Amino acid sequence: MNLTQIWDYIKGIKSVQELLTKYGDVMQYALPIVALFMMVYTGRLDLLIQWFLAVGGQGVISLGLKKLFNQTSLGVKPNGIDLDAMPSAHTSSAVTGAVLLFLAGGLWAGVIGGGAAALTAYSRVKSGEHDKKDVVVGGIIGALTPFGIHMWL
């Protein structure tokens, strides 16, 4: 993808809500990937196994809970039709990336990653994809999974 294609994509966004939706869609992948690059850049190769366990673990936990909660009212999204509401996997993944950024790059990397993850959570609520409780649970999963793995290893 070149800069012209990126600019055309940005120009095609019609509203703040659509922009926030796209932001959340991108950051669920971008934050963990940036954390991976930070680990390599800072020479923290000892964290690579933790990266794979944390990213995979939060995904398994989030998707497993979605399947479980789809059988209840917690699984219904704010539009009242779609399922897979609880928890927000976008938020879980973004917060996992932020925690991994903190572990690899220190306090300021964690603060910047945390801000980006918080905006991801906000984007999910503002876009109507999730309720606040969905993103809070996703954030808890996203924080506890990498910290738990870090403490365990």
C-alpha positions as a printed Julia matrix, in Angstrom:
153×3 Matrix{Float64}:
   0.0     0.0    0.0
   1.45    3.39  -0.96
   0.78    6.88   0.42
  -1.71    7.71  -2.31
  -3.81    4.67  -1.44
  -3.65    5.53   2.26
  -4.72    9.12   1.55
  -7.61    7.94  -0.66
  -8.7     5.6    2.16
  -8.62    8.44   4.7
 -10.58   10.75   2.37
 -13.25    8.05   2.04
 -14.09    8.17   5.76
 -17.38   10.03   6.09
 -17.84   10.56   9.85
 -16.08   10.62  13.21
 -17.94    7.43  14.13
 -16.6     5.68  11.05
 -13.1     7.0   11.79
 -13.29    5.66  15.35
 -14.49    2.28  14.08
 -11.57    2.07  11.66
  -9.17    3.17  14.4
 -10.33    0.35  16.7
 -10.13   -2.17  13.87
  -6.52   -1.19  13.17
  -5.28   -0.84  16.75
  -6.35   -4.31  17.83
  -3.54   -5.56  15.59
  -1.18   -2.57  15.55
  -0.46   -2.35  19.29
   0.63   -5.99  19.69
   2.71   -5.75  16.5
   4.38   -2.52  17.66
   5.13   -4.25  20.98
   6.77   -7.1   19.09
   8.95   -4.64  17.17
   9.78   -2.84  20.42
  11.0    -6.12  21.92
  13.33   -6.67  19.0
  14.47   -3.01  18.91
  15.28   -2.91  22.64
  16.91   -6.34  22.57
  14.31   -7.82  24.91
  14.21  -11.09  23.02
  13.52  -12.83  26.33
   9.99  -11.41  26.06
   9.2   -13.02  22.7
   7.73  -16.2   24.2
   5.63  -14.01  26.5
   4.4   -12.07  23.47
   3.17  -15.24  21.76
   1.57  -16.6   24.95
  -0.08  -13.27  25.84
  -1.43  -12.47  22.39
  -2.62  -16.04  21.85
  -3.92  -16.37  25.39
  -6.02  -13.22  25.37
  -7.43  -14.26  21.99
  -8.43  -17.7   23.25
  -9.92  -16.27  26.45
 -11.82  -13.5   24.62
 -13.22  -15.76  21.92
 -14.07  -18.48  24.42
 -16.0   -16.02  26.58
 -17.8   -14.69  23.5
 -19.04  -18.2   22.72
 -20.11  -18.67  26.34
 -21.85  -15.29  26.64
 -23.56  -15.6   23.25
 -25.96  -17.94  25.05
 -27.0   -15.07  27.35
 -28.14  -11.44  27.1
 -24.5   -10.39  27.66
 -23.65  -11.67  24.19
 -25.99   -9.26  22.4
 -24.46   -6.09  20.97
 -26.06   -2.67  21.6
 -27.96   -2.88  18.29
 -29.93   -5.76  19.83
 -29.32   -8.09  16.89
 -25.67   -9.07  16.55
 -23.86  -11.4   18.92
 -20.24  -11.55  20.14
 -20.54   -8.52  22.43
 -18.93   -9.7   25.67
 -15.98   -9.15  25.95
 -14.54   -6.68  23.46
 -11.73   -8.58  21.74
 -10.55   -5.36  20.05
 -10.02   -3.83  23.5
  -8.48   -7.0   24.9
  -5.95   -7.19  22.09
  -5.1    -3.48  22.23
  -4.59   -3.54  26.01
  -2.43   -6.65  25.7
  -0.3    -4.76  23.2
  -0.05   -1.77  25.56
   1.08   -3.96  28.47
   3.63   -5.7   26.25
   4.87   -2.27  25.12
   5.35   -1.36  28.78
   7.27   -4.55  29.46
   9.52   -4.05  26.42
   9.94   -0.29  26.34
   9.34    0.98  29.85
   7.0     3.53  31.36
   6.62    5.98  28.47
   6.03    3.25  25.91
   3.38    1.86  28.26
   1.75    5.27  28.75
   1.55    5.89  25.0
   0.3     2.34  24.38
  -2.2     2.68  27.22
  -3.58    5.88  25.72
  -3.93    4.21  22.32
  -5.64    1.22  23.95
  -8.01    3.48  25.9
  -8.96    5.23  22.65
  -9.56    1.79  21.12
 -11.97    0.95  23.96
 -13.7     4.32  23.52
 -13.97    3.7   19.78
 -15.79    0.41  20.36
 -18.41    2.07  22.57
 -18.76    5.19  20.41
 -19.18    3.09  17.25
 -22.04    1.17  18.87
 -20.24   -2.16  18.68
 -20.02   -2.59  22.48
 -21.35   -1.4   25.8
 -19.02   -0.05  28.48
 -19.1    -3.35  30.37
 -17.88   -5.19  27.26
 -14.79   -3.0   26.93
 -14.09   -3.05  30.67
 -14.04   -6.85  30.68
 -11.94   -6.84  27.5
  -9.51   -4.43  29.14
  -9.22   -6.6   32.23
  -8.48   -9.66  30.1
  -6.0    -7.66  28.05
  -4.15   -6.45  31.15
  -4.19   -9.6   33.28
  -3.14  -12.03  30.54
   0.3   -10.52  29.74
   1.01   -9.52  33.35
   0.02  -12.99  34.55
   2.25  -14.67  31.98
   5.11  -12.28  32.82
   4.83  -13.15  36.52
   4.53  -16.86  35.78
   7.61  -17.03  33.55
